[in-house]
């Protein structure tokens, strides 16, 4: 079915949607406000239905070739001693670290390279106006000429400015009181093939993960009552982190020292997005722009890939776009609802306030990782990545 579709966002959901639209005979244009493909970001995993979508795209081996090859996750104390350990095969291979982990930028690049011959990509521009006329959508861009498309899909993330042009009155954002900074630092001899998680009193976490590029991905996560830290400029955010983690110990001094020279520093407030509806007229949303479950869910990549697959498939099945959008939402809503069942208490369990709480956490984690009970643990700790019946589309 011939349709001319504009997609806003060139991260995961956007290029994946472009692939499936082309596969079903539709024409996609992807607009991205960044001047080039954004290759930064931390590690994501391919699990459950999301991995099935990658398999159906014929990209599983290519994704494996770009993997970080992490061996698992270790909880370590101030002296670097291992207090609990989860291998990539722990929890039935669907736990904290799966056997197929890759950098967000690597996955974005893989999807881009797999689609750029059949999809028009426009970098360094963004949508500034959308007018649904009933028989098409008139689109205004920040720098490019006005154009008309049959449909527009917003796939530009949790903080999508474009979404607010259409869905501002339907969006509810849930905050967890959690901030996270991501950045790349030089690799040292202490960085092996295992991710290392270190808790600091005061609900602070330092996480170091290996990548496939000879560097280390650092994450500083913390709960804090002060609102608006994510709206500060990067230098002010880094000053705050240096102060907040000044007494953290372990490898925190090394992380803080390297932070200022990192090429991809990112700081965000962790939240969850719920939209009352995922479409209005000829405009729809997919991935984090529609139903961000937060990084705490472990489901962001799966939701993006599966949502893109289902949306394109339903557009191929239905001549009326409103029928396609309705079926897309019917199929995806239960899957999204399960992914979004993230307890407000979860980050507080993962980041205890006191040393006693940290000892309790690592003790419980050590028990949970024991082979005799890991299968039971998996039923509670693994995200519901398989909890959707993927349709088959021609």
Protein Blocks (a to p, Z undefined) as FASTA:
>chain_A
ZZddddedjfkmmmmmmmmmmmnopacddddfbfbdcfedcddddehjllmmmmmnopmm
mmmmmpgoiabdcdddfkopafbdcdfkgghhpambccbdcdfklmmmmmmmmmmmmpcc
dehiacfbdcdehjaccdddfklccdddfbdcdfebjklmklmmmmmmmpccddehiacd
dddddddfklccbdcddddehiiacdddddfeopacdddddddfbghklmpcfklmmmmm
mmmmmmngmjlmmmmmmmmmpckbccddddddddfbfcehjbccehjllmpgbjklopmm
mmmmmmmmmmmmmmmmpmblklmmmmmmmmmmmmmmmmmmccfklmmmmmcfbfklmmmm
mmmmmmmmpmklmmmmmmmmpccfklcccdddZZ
